[in-house]
Amino acid sequence: MVPNSLGETVVVCGLAKSFVKKHGHGITLVVPESHSFIPQCFPDTFDRVVYLHLEIMRQFSTTGFIPQNFFNVDFPINTWPEQNGDGRARELYNLWQDSLGVYGLSLLHMYRYMLRLDWTAEFVAPKIPDQSYSDAKELIAKFNIKHKKSVILFVGNNTAKPSPAYLWAQIAKLYSEKGYEVIINKYGAMFLPEGLSIPYAKIIDLPLNVAIPVCEYAGHVVCGANGFVLLAIASKMDCKIDVLMSDEICYDYSKILYKKINYAHACHQLGMPELTYDLKKFREWITLDQHDNLALDEIAHGIVSGIDNQYTVELDLKLPHLTQ
């Protein structure tokens, strides 16, 4: 069971074949219906796929039905670090968030631990189905998207606080001045920037099943840290992608209240170097709540010009065991 976000579903699916190889047992995958496209990117992997609401899946742990520190291939497995086992996975998860880049932990290792896999267990990359590319042609034609001369802005988030409306407006303005068509995707986002207004932008709903091919056709993507980014980097999306990392996350969804957190919690280069070490068109930017408009201007110019600056996360990770 994957009672969490889209990115975690990608990770679990990518480790599924290693699970079968290690434990000699087929998998019934349980995910929210909104994640139904992800298993399609991992053909010949699951015995069956079942859809349940997140909260119903979580109740398997909160009610005590799944005992603490219990693992059996004939029994439900909750892969959410907050609820998995006896709390050790949660503590490792917190350690990972608090000390990224220091102790060598990664998000993929968290899930290897919970699935009782070897630390070197293979992660299989998702393959976007051919049908997605066929279906994308209709949306591309409908909105007359310019080939390699468009930028798609994923302005919303579901956990991290969205970047300020001012920054999105500056990014859109600079791209427009370079002759790019500006497109805003609002599909799949719970939180949107307050006061965002880009009247010349095209606003679309970009379903997950066609998102990768549409973005590749457009050529440029700017987004917050979210599950789509993980799908994009895991599938080696052929597109320039810039990710804005907030230092605030939502802790109360009923009142939409945010709390401070280390911005590195959203850093894919630190958190999942196996997936980012060889990406040539991928960059991440630090966008802290304390940044003034001058800082946001510099970030916007760096993104659109393709030139790194003080707000760019630039890592030189050496992973020889992954390149052999």
URTA-V792960 format. One record per helix or strand. SS is the DSSP state (helix for helix, strand for strand). FROM is the first residue (numbers start at 1). LEN is the number of residues. Records with the same first field share a line. If there is no record, write none. Layout:
SS: FROM-LEN  FROM-LEN
//
This chain:
helix: 6-18  33-8  54-9  88-11  107-8  130-13  165-13  208-11  227-8  263-4  268-4  273-4  293-13  320-4
strand: 28-4  48-4  150-5  157-1  160-1  181-5  191-1  202-3  219-6  240-6  248-5  257-4  282-5  312-2
//
